[in-house]
Structure formats: structure tokens, C-alpha cells
Amino acid sequence: MIEPERIEQIVAVVTRAGLTPGTVSALREVFPEMHFTHCLDDDIGGPQPVREAAGFNLYLVDGHDHCMRFTDAPERATGVVLAELTEED
């Protein structure tokens, strides 16, 4: 489970610091129980982001049952995908 407040904290950090490998690394250190992935939003096809912010979208991942899948349910989430928006998005 990822608390909604935690999602807001992550969005605030990335909004302030920018979506960079360093920011993602810092998030991994602060929240070691969560899995973080950084990619381009163009690489994600289908699901709607849980949060949209300036320069990136945030998606949740459910890693239960030995299979990774996107989810919109924070109570099922085990990880976060931070997907960078390009100028074409």
C-alpha cells in the first residue's frame, strides 16, 4: 500500500527538484520499501496516470501475485512509475 499522502509527497519532491536520475535515486533512499521506475511517458501505453504534474505523470504499480501491472488503487500499489513528459506530449 502506498498512502495517498506519500503520493503527494513524491509529487511535491519531483516538482521541486525535477525528474532526474538523482531525484529518483534520492526517493529510493528515502522510501526503500517502494520500487521507483523512471521512464518516458511515451513508453507507457494504456493506463491513465494517477497524478499529472508539470513535466511528468505518476503511475502506480501493483507487484502482488508475482506479476507487475499498473493500478489506480493506492491500497494495491507497491511501486511508482515517474514518466517524463516530452515537448510533444
PyMOL Python script that loads the backbone (N, CA, C, O; Angstrom):
from pymol import cmd

cmd.read_pdbstr("""\
ATOM      1  N   MET A   1       0.839  -1.186   0.000  1.00  0.00           N
ATOM      2  CA  MET A   1       0.000   0.000   0.000  1.00  0.00           C
ATOM      3  C   MET A   1       0.882   1.248   0.000  1.00  0.00           C
ATOM      4  O   MET A   1       1.881   1.328   0.715  1.00  0.00           O
ATOM      5  N   ILE A   2       0.492   2.192  -0.802  1.00  0.00           N
ATOM      6  CA  ILE A   2       1.141   3.492  -0.800  1.00  0.00           C
ATOM      7  C   ILE A   2       0.076   4.515  -0.398  1.00  0.00           C
ATOM      8  O   ILE A   2      -0.905   4.729  -1.110  1.00  0.00           O
ATOM      9  N   GLU A   3       0.293   5.128   0.741  1.00  0.00           N
ATOM     10  CA  GLU A   3      -0.669   6.102   1.262  1.00  0.00           C
ATOM     11  C   GLU A   3      -0.809   7.286   0.291  1.00  0.00           C
ATOM     12  O   GLU A   3       0.179   7.717  -0.305  1.00  0.00           O
ATOM     13  N   PRO A   4      -2.017   7.805   0.133  1.00  0.00           N
ATOM     14  CA  PRO A   4      -2.211   8.979  -0.723  1.00  0.00           C
ATOM     15  C   PRO A   4      -1.317  10.160  -0.326  1.00  0.00           C
ATOM     16  O   PRO A   4      -0.873  10.921  -1.186  1.00  0.00           O
ATOM     17  N   GLU A   5      -1.059  10.308   0.963  1.00  0.00           N
ATOM     18  CA  GLU A   5      -0.179  11.382   1.420  1.00  0.00           C
ATOM     19  C   GLU A   5       1.241  11.190   0.896  1.00  0.00           C
ATOM     20  O   GLU A   5       1.926  12.158   0.568  1.00  0.00           O
ATOM     21  N   ARG A   6       1.676   9.938   0.820  1.00  0.00           N
ATOM     22  CA  ARG A   6       3.010   9.620   0.305  1.00  0.00           C
ATOM     23  C   ARG A   6       3.085   9.978  -1.178  1.00  0.00           C
ATOM     24  O   ARG A   6       4.101  10.497  -1.641  1.00  0.00           O
ATOM     25  N   ILE A   7       2.018   9.703  -1.921  1.00  0.00           N
ATOM     26  CA  ILE A   7       1.974  10.060  -3.341  1.00  0.00           C
ATOM     27  C   ILE A   7       2.137  11.571  -3.484  1.00  0.00           C
ATOM     28  O   ILE A   7       2.883  12.041  -4.342  1.00  0.00           O
ATOM     29  N   GLU A   8       1.440  12.324  -2.644  1.00  0.00           N
ATOM     30  CA  GLU A   8       1.547  13.782  -2.696  1.00  0.00           C
ATOM     31  C   GLU A   8       2.960  14.248  -2.358  1.00  0.00           C
ATOM     32  O   GLU A   8       3.458  15.196  -2.965  1.00  0.00           O
ATOM     33  N   GLN A   9       3.612  13.593  -1.397  1.00  0.00           N
ATOM     34  CA  GLN A   9       4.993  13.930  -1.052  1.00  0.00           C
ATOM     35  C   GLN A   9       5.920  13.694  -2.238  1.00  0.00           C
ATOM     36  O   GLN A   9       6.782  14.522  -2.531  1.00  0.00           O
ATOM     37  N   ILE A  10       5.744  12.572  -2.916  1.00  0.00           N
ATOM     38  CA  ILE A  10       6.580  12.244  -4.076  1.00  0.00           C
ATOM     39  C   ILE A  10       6.378  13.286  -5.175  1.00  0.00           C
ATOM     40  O   ILE A  10       7.346  13.768  -5.763  1.00  0.00           O
ATOM     41  N   VAL A  11       5.127  13.630  -5.450  1.00  0.00           N
ATOM     42  CA  VAL A  11       4.841  14.639  -6.477  1.00  0.00           C
ATOM     43  C   VAL A  11       5.487  15.969  -6.095  1.00  0.00           C
ATOM     44  O   VAL A  11       6.058  16.646  -6.950  1.00  0.00           O
ATOM     45  N   ALA A  12       5.402  16.345  -4.828  1.00  0.00           N
ATOM     46  CA  ALA A  12       5.990  17.615  -4.383  1.00  0.00           C
ATOM     47  C   ALA A  12       7.507  17.615  -4.554  1.00  0.00           C
ATOM     48  O   ALA A  12       8.078  18.606  -5.009  1.00  0.00           O
ATOM     49  N   VAL A  13       8.165  16.508  -4.192  1.00  0.00           N
ATOM     50  CA  VAL A  13       9.627  16.417  -4.321  1.00  0.00           C
ATOM     51  C   VAL A  13      10.040  16.526  -5.781  1.00  0.00           C
ATOM     52  O   VAL A  13      10.943  17.291  -6.118  1.00  0.00           O
ATOM     53  N   VAL A  14       9.380  15.764  -6.647  1.00  0.00           N
ATOM     54  CA  VAL A  14       9.759  15.760  -8.058  1.00  0.00           C
ATOM     55  C   VAL A  14       9.428  17.096  -8.711  1.00  0.00           C
ATOM     56  O   VAL A  14      10.167  17.552  -9.584  1.00  0.00           O
ATOM     57  N   THR A  15       8.351  17.722  -8.312  1.00  0.00           N
ATOM     58  CA  THR A  15       8.002  19.036  -8.856  1.00  0.00           C
ATOM     59  C   THR A  15       9.066  20.061  -8.479  1.00  0.00           C
ATOM     60  O   THR A  15       9.458  20.889  -9.302  1.00  0.00           O
ATOM     61  N   ARG A  16       9.530  20.004  -7.235  1.00  0.00           N
ATOM     62  CA  ARG A  16      10.550  20.945  -6.767  1.00  0.00           C
ATOM     63  C   ARG A  16      11.918  20.672  -7.374  1.00  0.00           C
ATOM     64  O   ARG A  16      12.585  21.588  -7.854  1.00  0.00           O
ATOM     65  N   ALA A  17      12.333  19.404  -7.350  1.00  0.00           N
ATOM     66  CA  ALA A  17      13.703  19.042  -7.745  1.00  0.00           C
ATOM     67  C   ALA A  17      13.845  18.725  -9.224  1.00  0.00           C
ATOM     68  O   ALA A  17      14.953  18.759  -9.759  1.00  0.00           O
ATOM     69  N   GLY A  18      12.741  18.418  -9.893  1.00  0.00           N
ATOM     70  CA  GLY A  18      12.804  17.989 -11.280  1.00  0.00           C
ATOM     71  C   GLY A  18      12.950  16.479 -11.357  1.00  0.00           C
ATOM     72  O   GLY A  18      13.460  15.846 -10.433  1.00  0.00           O
ATOM     73  N   LEU A  19      12.505  15.913 -12.453  1.00  0.00           N
ATOM     74  CA  LEU A  19      12.597  14.468 -12.648  1.00  0.00           C
ATOM     75  C   LEU A  19      13.942  14.146 -13.287  1.00  0.00           C
ATOM     76  O   LEU A  19      14.114  14.236 -14.503  1.00  0.00           O
ATOM     77  N   THR A  20      14.888  13.770 -12.433  1.00  0.00           N
ATOM     78  CA  THR A  20      16.242  13.427 -12.871  1.00  0.00           C
ATOM     79  C   THR A  20      16.632  12.096 -12.238  1.00  0.00           C
ATOM     80  O   THR A  20      15.993  11.660 -11.280  1.00  0.00           O
ATOM     81  N   PRO A  21      17.666  11.448 -12.756  1.00  0.00           N
ATOM     82  CA  PRO A  21      18.142  10.222 -12.104  1.00  0.00           C
ATOM     83  C   PRO A  21      18.516  10.468 -10.637  1.00  0.00           C
ATOM     84  O   PRO A  21      18.310   9.595  -9.794  1.00  0.00           O
ATOM     85  N   GLY A  22      19.064  11.645 -10.330  1.00  0.00           N
ATOM     86  CA  GLY A  22      19.415  11.957  -8.951  1.00  0.00           C
ATOM     87  C   GLY A  22      18.205  12.040  -8.040  1.00  0.00           C
ATOM     88  O   GLY A  22      18.246  11.581  -6.899  1.00  0.00           O
ATOM     89  N   THR A  23      17.134  12.622  -8.539  1.00  0.00           N
ATOM     90  CA  THR A  23      15.902  12.716  -7.756  1.00  0.00           C
ATOM     91  C   THR A  23      15.330  11.333  -7.499  1.00  0.00           C
ATOM     92  O   THR A  23      14.912  11.031  -6.381  1.00  0.00           O
ATOM     93  N   VAL A  24      15.308  10.494  -8.519  1.00  0.00           N
ATOM     94  CA  VAL A  24      14.782   9.136  -8.367  1.00  0.00           C
ATOM     95  C   VAL A  24      15.651   8.357  -7.378  1.00  0.00           C
ATOM     96  O   VAL A  24      15.128   7.610  -6.552  1.00  0.00           O
ATOM     97  N   SER A  25      16.947   8.523  -7.455  1.00  0.00           N
ATOM     98  CA  SER A  25      17.862   7.861  -6.517  1.00  0.00           C
ATOM     99  C   SER A  25      17.592   8.312  -5.085  1.00  0.00           C
ATOM    100  O   SER A  25      17.580   7.492  -4.166  1.00  0.00           O
ATOM    101  N   ALA A  26      17.375   9.605  -4.893  1.00  0.00           N
ATOM    102  CA  ALA A  26      17.077  10.131  -3.557  1.00  0.00           C
ATOM    103  C   ALA A  26      15.757   9.566  -3.035  1.00  0.00           C
ATOM    104  O   ALA A  26      15.652   9.232  -1.854  1.00  0.00           O
ATOM    105  N   LEU A  27      14.757   9.458  -3.895  1.00  0.00           N
ATOM    106  CA  LEU A  27      13.481   8.873  -3.478  1.00  0.00           C
ATOM    107  C   LEU A  27      13.659   7.417  -3.064  1.00  0.00           C
ATOM    108  O   LEU A  27      13.042   6.971  -2.096  1.00  0.00           O
ATOM    109  N   ARG A  28      14.483   6.682  -3.773  1.00  0.00           N
ATOM    110  CA  ARG A  28      14.743   5.277  -3.414  1.00  0.00           C
ATOM    111  C   ARG A  28      15.387   5.174  -2.035  1.00  0.00           C
ATOM    112  O   ARG A  28      15.099   4.249  -1.276  1.00  0.00           O
ATOM    113  N   GLU A  29      16.260   6.128  -1.715  1.00  0.00           N
ATOM    114  CA  GLU A  29      16.910   6.123  -0.401  1.00  0.00           C
ATOM    115  C   GLU A  29      15.933   6.468   0.709  1.00  0.00           C
ATOM    116  O   GLU A  29      15.963   5.857   1.777  1.00  0.00           O
ATOM    117  N   VAL A  30      15.065   7.442   0.464  1.00  0.00           N
ATOM    118  CA  VAL A  30      14.113   7.890   1.481  1.00  0.00           C
ATOM    119  C   VAL A  30      12.987   6.875   1.682  1.00  0.00           C
ATOM    120  O   VAL A  30      12.511   6.686   2.801  1.00  0.00           O
ATOM    121  N   PHE A  31      12.567   6.231   0.608  1.00  0.00           N
ATOM    122  CA  PHE A  31      11.462   5.268   0.661  1.00  0.00           C
ATOM    123  C   PHE A  31      11.940   3.899   0.157  1.00  0.00           C
ATOM    124  O   PHE A  31      11.520   3.469  -0.917  1.00  0.00           O
ATOM    125  N   PRO A  32      12.799   3.210   0.901  1.00  0.00           N
ATOM    126  CA  PRO A  32      13.373   1.952   0.402  1.00  0.00           C
ATOM    127  C   PRO A  32      12.357   0.823   0.236  1.00  0.00           C
ATOM    128  O   PRO A  32      12.639  -0.164  -0.444  1.00  0.00           O
ATOM    129  N   GLU A  33      11.200   0.954   0.838  1.00  0.00           N
ATOM    130  CA  GLU A  33      10.180  -0.087   0.726  1.00  0.00           C
ATOM    131  C   GLU A  33       9.422  -0.025  -0.600  1.00  0.00           C
ATOM    132  O   GLU A  33       8.674  -0.945  -0.931  1.00  0.00           O
ATOM    133  N   MET A  34       9.612   1.052  -1.355  1.00  0.00           N
ATOM    134  CA  MET A  34       8.913   1.229  -2.623  1.00  0.00           C
ATOM    135  C   MET A  34       9.859   1.045  -3.796  1.00  0.00           C
ATOM    136  O   MET A  34      11.055   1.318  -3.702  1.00  0.00           O
ATOM    137  N   HIS A  35       9.307   0.581  -4.889  1.00  0.00           N
ATOM    138  CA  HIS A  35      10.054   0.459  -6.139  1.00  0.00           C
ATOM    139  C   HIS A  35       9.757   1.696  -6.981  1.00  0.00           C
ATOM    140  O   HIS A  35       8.596   2.058  -7.168  1.00  0.00           O
ATOM    141  N   PHE A  36      10.809   2.344  -7.491  1.00  0.00           N
ATOM    142  CA  PHE A  36      10.662   3.518  -8.345  1.00  0.00           C
ATOM    143  C   PHE A  36      11.223   3.222  -9.729  1.00  0.00           C
ATOM    144  O   PHE A  36      12.305   2.651  -9.866  1.00  0.00           O
ATOM    145  N   THR A  37      10.472   3.618 -10.751  1.00  0.00           N
ATOM    146  CA  THR A  37      10.917   3.498 -12.132  1.00  0.00           C
ATOM    147  C   THR A  37      10.807   4.872 -12.779  1.00  0.00           C
ATOM    148  O   THR A  37       9.840   5.600 -12.555  1.00  0.00           O
ATOM    149  N   HIS A  38      11.808   5.219 -13.585  1.00  0.00           N
ATOM    150  CA  HIS A  38      11.827   6.487 -14.328  1.00  0.00           C
ATOM    151  C   HIS A  38      11.856   6.125 -15.801  1.00  0.00           C
ATOM    152  O   HIS A  38      12.720   5.367 -16.242  1.00  0.00           O
ATOM    153  N   CYS A  39      10.921   6.662 -16.558  1.00  0.00           N
ATOM    154  CA  CYS A  39      10.885   6.396 -17.997  1.00  0.00           C
ATOM    155  C   CYS A  39      10.234   7.584 -18.697  1.00  0.00           C
ATOM    156  O   CYS A  39       9.849   8.563 -18.058  1.00  0.00           O
ATOM    157  N   LEU A  40      10.121   7.485 -19.999  1.00  0.00           N
ATOM    158  CA  LEU A  40       9.382   8.486 -20.766  1.00  0.00           C
ATOM    159  C   LEU A  40       7.900   8.114 -20.774  1.00  0.00           C
ATOM    160  O   LEU A  40       7.552   6.934 -20.821  1.00  0.00           O
ATOM    161  N   ASP A  41       7.044   9.108 -20.728  1.00  0.00           N
ATOM    162  CA  ASP A  41       5.612   8.832 -20.737  1.00  0.00           C
ATOM    163  C   ASP A  41       5.196   8.146 -22.036  1.00  0.00           C
ATOM    164  O   ASP A  41       4.232   7.381 -22.050  1.00  0.00           O
ATOM    165  N   ASP A  42       5.914   8.413 -23.124  1.00  0.00           N
ATOM    166  CA  ASP A  42       5.613   7.760 -24.405  1.00  0.00           C
ATOM    167  C   ASP A  42       5.784   6.243 -24.332  1.00  0.00           C
ATOM    168  O   ASP A  42       5.208   5.516 -25.141  1.00  0.00           O
ATOM    169  N   ASP A  43       6.576   5.760 -23.363  1.00  0.00           N
ATOM    170  CA  ASP A  43       6.810   4.327 -23.225  1.00  0.00           C
ATOM    171  C   ASP A  43       5.652   3.606 -22.550  1.00  0.00           C
ATOM    172  O   ASP A  43       5.618   2.375 -22.519  1.00  0.00           O
ATOM    173  N   ILE A  44       4.712   4.360 -22.015  1.00  0.00           N
ATOM    174  CA  ILE A  44       3.570   3.767 -21.311  1.00  0.00           C
ATOM    175  C   ILE A  44       2.363   3.857 -22.227  1.00  0.00           C
ATOM    176  O   ILE A  44       1.993   4.935 -22.690  1.00  0.00           O
ATOM    177  N   GLY A  45       1.775   2.738 -22.473  1.00  0.00           N
ATOM    178  CA  GLY A  45       0.608   2.724 -23.353  1.00  0.00           C
ATOM    179  C   GLY A  45      -0.607   2.184 -22.630  1.00  0.00           C
ATOM    180  O   GLY A  45      -0.612   1.041 -22.172  1.00  0.00           O
ATOM    181  N   GLY A  46      -1.618   2.991 -22.530  1.00  0.00           N
ATOM    182  CA  GLY A  46      -2.868   2.484 -21.993  1.00  0.00           C
ATOM    183  C   GLY A  46      -3.361   3.123 -20.710  1.00  0.00           C
ATOM    184  O   GLY A  46      -4.357   3.845 -20.733  1.00  0.00           O
ATOM    185  N   PRO A  47      -2.694   2.880 -19.595  1.00  0.00           N
ATOM    186  CA  PRO A  47      -3.285   3.344 -18.336  1.00  0.00           C
ATOM    187  C   PRO A  47      -3.235   4.866 -18.201  1.00  0.00           C
ATOM    188  O   PRO A  47      -2.377   5.536 -18.776  1.00  0.00           O
ATOM    189  N   GLN A  48      -4.166   5.375 -17.436  1.00  0.00           N
ATOM    190  CA  GLN A  48      -4.184   6.795 -17.119  1.00  0.00           C
ATOM    191  C   GLN A  48      -3.311   7.038 -15.892  1.00  0.00           C
ATOM    192  O   GLN A  48      -3.286   6.211 -14.980  1.00  0.00           O
ATOM    193  N   PRO A  49      -2.601   8.156 -15.856  1.00  0.00           N
ATOM    194  CA  PRO A  49      -1.786   8.438 -14.675  1.00  0.00           C
ATOM    195  C   PRO A  49      -2.655   8.682 -13.445  1.00  0.00           C
ATOM    196  O   PRO A  49      -3.790   9.149 -13.546  1.00  0.00           O
ATOM    197  N   VAL A  50      -2.102   8.358 -12.299  1.00  0.00           N
ATOM    198  CA  VAL A  50      -2.780   8.637 -11.038  1.00  0.00           C
ATOM    199  C   VAL A  50      -2.687  10.127 -10.729  1.00  0.00           C
ATOM    200  O   VAL A  50      -3.619  10.723 -10.189  1.00  0.00           O
ATOM    201  N   ARG A  51      -1.548  10.716 -11.081  1.00  0.00           N
ATOM    202  CA  ARG A  51      -1.341  12.151 -10.917  1.00  0.00           C
ATOM    203  C   ARG A  51      -0.633  12.705 -12.140  1.00  0.00           C
ATOM    204  O   ARG A  51       0.267  12.070 -12.690  1.00  0.00           O
ATOM    205  N   GLU A  52      -1.041  13.884 -12.560  1.00  0.00           N
ATOM    206  CA  GLU A  52      -0.376  14.607 -13.635  1.00  0.00           C
ATOM    207  C   GLU A  52       0.256  15.844 -13.016  1.00  0.00           C
ATOM    208  O   GLU A  52      -0.370  16.528 -12.206  1.00  0.00           O
ATOM    209  N   ALA A  53       1.486  16.129 -13.393  1.00  0.00           N
ATOM    210  CA  ALA A  53       2.196  17.298 -12.862  1.00  0.00           C
ATOM    211  C   ALA A  53       3.008  17.919 -13.992  1.00  0.00           C
ATOM    212  O   ALA A  53       3.130  17.347 -15.075  1.00  0.00           O
ATOM    213  N   ALA A  54       3.554  19.084 -13.726  1.00  0.00           N
ATOM    214  CA  ALA A  54       4.363  19.772 -14.731  1.00  0.00           C
ATOM    215  C   ALA A  54       5.598  18.944 -15.057  1.00  0.00           C
ATOM    216  O   ALA A  54       6.475  18.764 -14.212  1.00  0.00           O
ATOM    217  N   GLY A  55       5.662  18.447 -16.276  1.00  0.00           N
ATOM    218  CA  GLY A  55       6.837  17.718 -16.738  1.00  0.00           C
ATOM    219  C   GLY A  55       6.825  16.218 -16.531  1.00  0.00           C
ATOM    220  O   GLY A  55       7.707  15.524 -17.038  1.00  0.00           O
ATOM    221  N   PHE A  56       5.844  15.696 -15.795  1.00  0.00           N
ATOM    222  CA  PHE A  56       5.808  14.241 -15.575  1.00  0.00           C
ATOM    223  C   PHE A  56       4.411  13.781 -15.177  1.00  0.00           C
ATOM    224  O   PHE A  56       3.572  14.564 -14.733  1.00  0.00           O
ATOM    225  N   ASN A  57       4.195  12.483 -15.354  1.00  0.00           N
ATOM    226  CA  ASN A  57       2.993  11.803 -14.869  1.00  0.00           C
ATOM    227  C   ASN A  57       3.431  10.740 -13.874  1.00  0.00           C
ATOM    228  O   ASN A  57       4.516  10.171 -13.991  1.00  0.00           O
ATOM    229  N   LEU A  58       2.578  10.481 -12.898  1.00  0.00           N
ATOM    230  CA  LEU A  58       2.860   9.458 -11.896  1.00  0.00           C
ATOM    231  C   LEU A  58       1.858   8.328 -12.049  1.00  0.00           C
ATOM    232  O   LEU A  58       0.646   8.545 -12.072  1.00  0.00           O
ATOM    233  N   TYR A  59       2.387   7.117 -12.152  1.00  0.00           N
ATOM    234  CA  TYR A  59       1.579   5.904 -12.248  1.00  0.00           C
ATOM    235  C   TYR A  59       1.908   5.026 -11.050  1.00  0.00           C
ATOM    236  O   TYR A  59       3.004   5.107 -10.496  1.00  0.00           O
ATOM    237  N   LEU A  60       0.967   4.197 -10.657  1.00  0.00           N
ATOM    238  CA  LEU A  60       1.200   3.228  -9.582  1.00  0.00           C
ATOM    239  C   LEU A  60       1.312   1.837 -10.170  1.00  0.00           C
ATOM    240  O   LEU A  60       0.673   1.510 -11.170  1.00  0.00           O
ATOM    241  N   VAL A  61       2.140   1.023  -9.528  1.00  0.00           N
ATOM    242  CA  VAL A  61       2.370  -0.351  -9.968  1.00  0.00           C
ATOM    243  C   VAL A  61       1.992  -1.299  -8.830  1.00  0.00           C
ATOM    244  O   VAL A  61       2.307  -1.050  -7.666  1.00  0.00           O
ATOM    245  N   ASP A  62       1.323  -2.371  -9.180  1.00  0.00           N
ATOM    246  CA  ASP A  62       0.955  -3.437  -8.245  1.00  0.00           C
ATOM    247  C   ASP A  62       1.846  -4.636  -8.537  1.00  0.00           C
ATOM    248  O   ASP A  62       1.785  -5.210  -9.623  1.00  0.00           O
ATOM    249  N   GLY A  63       2.676  -5.013  -7.565  1.00  0.00           N
ATOM    250  CA  GLY A  63       3.584  -6.141  -7.744  1.00  0.00           C
ATOM    251  C   GLY A  63       3.153  -7.386  -6.999  1.00  0.00           C
ATOM    252  O   GLY A  63       3.949  -8.310  -6.832  1.00  0.00           O
ATOM    253  N   HIS A  64       1.911  -7.431  -6.549  1.00  0.00           N
ATOM    254  CA  HIS A  64       1.416  -8.615  -5.851  1.00  0.00           C
ATOM    255  C   HIS A  64       1.238  -9.775  -6.834  1.00  0.00           C
ATOM    256  O   HIS A  64       1.181  -9.569  -8.046  1.00  0.00           O
ATOM    257  N   ASP A  65       1.156 -10.947  -6.320  1.00  0.00           N
ATOM    258  CA  ASP A  65       0.887 -12.141  -7.122  1.00  0.00           C
ATOM    259  C   ASP A  65       1.955 -12.397  -8.183  1.00  0.00           C
ATOM    260  O   ASP A  65       1.662 -12.979  -9.227  1.00  0.00           O
ATOM    261  N   HIS A  66       3.193 -11.967  -7.925  1.00  0.00           N
ATOM    262  CA  HIS A  66       4.356 -12.251  -8.777  1.00  0.00           C
ATOM    263  C   HIS A  66       4.240 -11.701 -10.197  1.00  0.00           C
ATOM    264  O   HIS A  66       4.903 -12.190 -11.111  1.00  0.00           O
ATOM    265  N   CYS A  67       3.400 -10.685 -10.378  1.00  0.00           N
ATOM    266  CA  CYS A  67       3.236 -10.107 -11.704  1.00  0.00           C
ATOM    267  C   CYS A  67       3.071  -8.599 -11.550  1.00  0.00           C
ATOM    268  O   CYS A  67       2.272  -8.138 -10.736  1.00  0.00           O
ATOM    269  N   MET A  68       3.824  -7.836 -12.330  1.00  0.00           N
ATOM    270  CA  MET A  68       3.734  -6.376 -12.272  1.00  0.00           C
ATOM    271  C   MET A  68       2.634  -5.892 -13.208  1.00  0.00           C
ATOM    272  O   MET A  68       2.529  -6.344 -14.348  1.00  0.00           O
ATOM    273  N   ARG A  69       1.817  -4.966 -12.710  1.00  0.00           N
ATOM    274  CA  ARG A  69       0.775  -4.360 -13.540  1.00  0.00           C
ATOM    275  C   ARG A  69       0.465  -2.971 -12.990  1.00  0.00           C
ATOM    276  O   ARG A  69       0.665  -2.700 -11.806  1.00  0.00           O
ATOM    277  N   PHE A  70      -0.020  -2.109 -13.853  1.00  0.00           N
ATOM    278  CA  PHE A  70      -0.426  -0.779 -13.426  1.00  0.00           C
ATOM    279  C   PHE A  70      -1.710  -0.893 -12.628  1.00  0.00           C
ATOM    280  O   PHE A  70      -2.530  -1.781 -12.861  1.00  0.00           O
ATOM    281  N   THR A  71      -1.871   0.031 -11.674  1.00  0.00           N
ATOM    282  CA  THR A  71      -3.092   0.086 -10.879  1.00  0.00           C
ATOM    283  C   THR A  71      -3.425   1.538 -10.583  1.00  0.00           C
ATOM    284  O   THR A  71      -2.547   2.401 -10.594  1.00  0.00           O
ATOM    285  N   ASP A  72      -4.680   1.798 -10.323  1.00  0.00           N
ATOM    286  CA  ASP A  72      -5.059   3.129  -9.853  1.00  0.00           C
ATOM    287  C   ASP A  72      -5.462   3.081  -8.386  1.00  0.00           C
ATOM    288  O   ASP A  72      -5.981   4.056  -7.842  1.00  0.00           O
ATOM    289  N   ALA A  73      -5.218   1.938  -7.751  1.00  0.00           N
ATOM    290  CA  ALA A  73      -5.606   1.726  -6.355  1.00  0.00           C
ATOM    291  C   ALA A  73      -4.378   1.818  -5.438  1.00  0.00           C
ATOM    292  O   ALA A  73      -3.562   0.896  -5.414  1.00  0.00           O
ATOM    293  N   PRO A  74      -4.237   2.906  -4.692  1.00  0.00           N
ATOM    294  CA  PRO A  74      -3.089   3.039  -3.786  1.00  0.00           C
ATOM    295  C   PRO A  74      -2.969   1.882  -2.795  1.00  0.00           C
ATOM    296  O   PRO A  74      -1.861   1.530  -2.390  1.00  0.00           O
ATOM    297  N   GLU A  75      -4.082   1.296  -2.407  1.00  0.00           N
ATOM    298  CA  GLU A  75      -4.036   0.186  -1.449  1.00  0.00           C
ATOM    299  C   GLU A  75      -3.409  -1.078  -2.042  1.00  0.00           C
ATOM    300  O   GLU A  75      -3.010  -1.969  -1.292  1.00  0.00           O
ATOM    301  N   ARG A  76      -3.316  -1.173  -3.355  1.00  0.00           N
ATOM    302  CA  ARG A  76      -2.675  -2.315  -4.021  1.00  0.00           C
ATOM    303  C   ARG A  76      -1.268  -1.987  -4.508  1.00  0.00           C
ATOM    304  O   ARG A  76      -0.534  -2.883  -4.924  1.00  0.00           O
ATOM    305  N   ALA A  77      -0.889  -0.732  -4.461  1.00  0.00           N
ATOM    306  CA  ALA A  77       0.365  -0.289  -5.070  1.00  0.00           C
ATOM    307  C   ALA A  77       1.582  -0.699  -4.247  1.00  0.00           C
ATOM    308  O   ALA A  77       1.584  -0.641  -3.017  1.00  0.00           O
ATOM    309  N   THR A  78       2.612  -1.113  -4.974  1.00  0.00           N
ATOM    310  CA  THR A  78       3.905  -1.452  -4.365  1.00  0.00           C
ATOM    311  C   THR A  78       5.025  -0.601  -4.943  1.00  0.00           C
ATOM    312  O   THR A  78       6.150  -0.624  -4.442  1.00  0.00           O
ATOM    313  N   GLY A  79       4.719   0.149  -5.997  1.00  0.00           N
ATOM    314  CA  GLY A  79       5.745   0.955  -6.629  1.00  0.00           C
ATOM    315  C   GLY A  79       5.162   2.107  -7.413  1.00  0.00           C
ATOM    316  O   GLY A  79       3.953   2.221  -7.612  1.00  0.00           O
ATOM    317  N   VAL A  80       6.090   2.972  -7.857  1.00  0.00           N
ATOM    318  CA  VAL A  80       5.720   4.198  -8.560  1.00  0.00           C
ATOM    319  C   VAL A  80       6.510   4.279  -9.861  1.00  0.00           C
ATOM    320  O   VAL A  80       7.704   3.982  -9.896  1.00  0.00           O
ATOM    321  N   VAL A  81       5.834   4.682 -10.917  1.00  0.00           N
ATOM    322  CA  VAL A  81       6.499   4.988 -12.188  1.00  0.00           C
ATOM    323  C   VAL A  81       6.387   6.501 -12.374  1.00  0.00           C
ATOM    324  O   VAL A  81       5.295   7.067 -12.389  1.00  0.00           O
ATOM    325  N   LEU A  82       7.544   7.131 -12.514  1.00  0.00           N
ATOM    326  CA  LEU A  82       7.614   8.558 -12.811  1.00  0.00           C
ATOM    327  C   LEU A  82       7.936   8.687 -14.284  1.00  0.00           C
ATOM    328  O   LEU A  82       9.054   8.405 -14.715  1.00  0.00           O
ATOM    329  N   ALA A  83       6.952   9.115 -15.051  1.00  0.00           N
ATOM    330  CA  ALA A  83       7.075   9.129 -16.509  1.00  0.00           C
ATOM    331  C   ALA A  83       7.232  10.561 -16.993  1.00  0.00           C
ATOM    332  O   ALA A  83       6.345  11.401 -16.840  1.00  0.00           O
ATOM    333  N   GLU A  84       8.389  10.804 -17.580  1.00  0.00           N
ATOM    334  CA  GLU A  84       8.755  12.141 -18.048  1.00  0.00           C
ATOM    335  C   GLU A  84       7.992  12.508 -19.316  1.00  0.00           C
ATOM    336  O   GLU A  84       7.914  11.727 -20.264  1.00  0.00           O
ATOM    337  N   LEU A  85       7.432  13.712 -19.309  1.00  0.00           N
ATOM    338  CA  LEU A  85       6.737  14.226 -20.483  1.00  0.00           C
ATOM    339  C   LEU A  85       7.730  14.918 -21.394  1.00  0.00           C
ATOM    340  O   LEU A  85       8.620  15.630 -20.929  1.00  0.00           O
ATOM    341  N   THR A  86       7.575  14.707 -22.698  1.00  0.00           N
ATOM    342  CA  THR A  86       8.411  15.401 -23.663  1.00  0.00           C
ATOM    343  C   THR A  86       7.611  16.572 -24.221  1.00  0.00           C
ATOM    344  O   THR A  86       6.419  16.703 -23.943  1.00  0.00           O
ATOM    345  N   GLU A  87       8.252  17.404 -24.992  1.00  0.00           N
ATOM    346  CA  GLU A  87       7.555  18.570 -25.531  1.00  0.00           C
ATOM    347  C   GLU A  87       6.410  18.190 -26.456  1.00  0.00           C
ATOM    348  O   GLU A  87       5.480  18.979 -26.630  1.00  0.00           O
ATOM    349  N   GLU A  88       6.450  17.002 -27.056  1.00  0.00           N
ATOM    350  CA  GLU A  88       5.379  16.557 -27.948  1.00  0.00           C
ATOM    351  C   GLU A  88       4.156  16.115 -27.175  1.00  0.00           C
ATOM    352  O   GLU A  88       3.065  16.057 -27.743  1.00  0.00           O
ATOM    353  N   ASP A  89       4.304  15.794 -25.871  1.00  0.00           N
ATOM    354  CA  ASP A  89       3.175  15.273 -25.071  1.00  0.00           C
ATOM    355  C   ASP A  89       2.165  16.335 -24.763  1.00  0.00           C
ATOM    356  O   ASP A  89       1.163  16.061 -24.103  1.00  0.00           O
TER     357      ASP A  89
END
""", "prot")
cmd.dss("prot")
cmd.show_as("cartoon", "prot")
cmd.util.cbc("prot")
cmd.orient("prot")
